[in-house]
Amino acid sequence: MLTDIVKTKEESVCDRVERGLHDFFRAERVAEELRRIKPAVLIDAISREHRTNQQLIAGFILELLEHWSNEYESGNYDLRNEATCEMAHDVMYGRTPNLPYI
């Protein structure tokens, strides 16, 4: 019986964590938060992070640029994100990012 209670609590916690992560990573919420933050403030905050964290953030940004570049190459964009995909392609063209995890 105790294991049933613990299992129920664990599932409940897992469900809440899963919902929380799902909500956190929804693009709409991320975009909404980014609209509130001035780029200079975010850049300053990231530049003060531990160097390893900076490397992880840079790796994420480069993967995102690579994704948009691929979308540009495949024509999978419209007027709302064409400039983003085109600029990402210009940045990534002919370069393969390889940031080591240190």
C-alpha positions as CSV (number, residue, x, y, z in Angstrom):
1,M,0.0,0.0,0.0
2,L,2.8,2.4,0.8
3,T,4.4,1.8,-2.6
4,D,1.1,2.7,-4.2
5,I,1.0,6.0,-2.4
6,V,4.7,6.7,-3.3
7,K,4.1,5.7,-6.9
8,T,1.0,8.0,-7.1
9,K,3.1,10.9,-5.6
10,E,5.9,10.2,-8.0
11,E,3.6,10.1,-11.0
12,S,2.0,13.3,-9.8
13,V,5.4,15.0,-9.5
14,C,6.5,13.7,-12.8
15,D,3.3,14.9,-14.4
16,R,3.7,18.3,-13.0
17,V,7.4,18.5,-14.1
18,E,6.4,17.3,-17.6
19,R,3.7,20.0,-17.8
20,G,6.0,22.6,-16.5
21,L,8.7,21.7,-19.0
22,H,6.2,21.6,-21.8
23,D,4.9,25.1,-20.8
24,F,8.5,26.5,-20.4
25,F,9.7,25.4,-23.8
26,R,6.6,26.5,-25.7
27,A,7.9,28.9,-28.4
28,E,5.2,31.4,-27.7
29,R,6.2,31.8,-24.0
30,V,9.9,32.0,-24.9
31,A,9.1,34.7,-27.6
32,E,7.0,36.6,-25.1
33,E,9.7,36.6,-22.5
34,L,12.3,37.6,-25.1
35,R,10.2,40.6,-26.1
36,R,10.4,41.9,-22.5
37,I,14.2,41.7,-22.3
38,K,16.4,44.2,-23.9
39,P,19.1,42.5,-26.0
40,A,21.9,44.3,-24.2
41,V,20.7,43.2,-20.8
42,L,20.5,39.5,-21.9
43,I,23.9,39.7,-23.6
44,D,25.4,41.2,-20.4
45,A,23.8,38.5,-18.2
46,I,25.1,35.7,-20.5
47,S,28.6,37.2,-20.6
48,R,28.7,37.0,-16.8
49,E,27.8,33.3,-16.8
50,H,30.4,30.6,-16.1
51,R,32.5,30.0,-19.2
52,T,31.1,26.5,-19.6
53,N,27.6,27.8,-19.6
54,Q,28.5,30.4,-22.2
55,Q,29.8,27.6,-24.4
56,L,26.6,25.6,-24.0
57,I,24.5,28.7,-24.8
58,A,26.7,29.4,-27.9
59,G,26.3,25.8,-29.0
60,F,22.5,26.1,-28.7
61,I,22.5,29.4,-30.7
62,L,24.7,27.8,-33.4
63,E,22.4,24.8,-33.7
64,L,19.4,27.2,-34.0
65,L,21.2,29.1,-36.7
66,E,22.0,25.9,-38.5
67,H,18.3,24.8,-38.3
68,W,17.2,28.1,-39.8
69,S,19.9,27.9,-42.5
70,N,18.6,24.4,-43.4
71,E,15.1,25.8,-43.6
72,Y,16.3,28.5,-45.9
73,E,18.0,25.9,-48.2
74,S,14.8,23.8,-48.3
75,G,12.5,26.8,-48.9
76,N,10.7,26.0,-45.7
77,Y,10.0,29.7,-44.7
78,D,7.6,32.5,-45.4
79,L,7.7,36.3,-45.2
80,R,7.4,36.2,-41.4
81,N,10.8,34.4,-41.0
82,E,12.5,34.7,-44.4
83,A,15.0,37.3,-43.1
84,T,15.9,35.1,-40.1
85,C,16.5,32.0,-42.3
86,E,18.4,34.0,-44.9
87,M,20.7,35.7,-42.4
88,A,21.2,32.4,-40.6
89,H,22.2,30.8,-43.9
90,D,24.6,33.7,-44.6
91,V,26.2,33.1,-41.2
92,M,26.4,29.3,-41.4
93,Y,27.2,28.9,-45.1
94,G,30.2,26.7,-45.6
95,R,31.0,26.5,-41.9
96,T,30.4,23.6,-39.5
97,P,30.2,24.8,-35.9
98,N,32.2,22.7,-33.5
99,L,32.2,24.0,-30.0
100,P,34.0,21.7,-27.5
101,Y,32.3,21.0,-24.1
102,I,34.9,22.0,-21.6
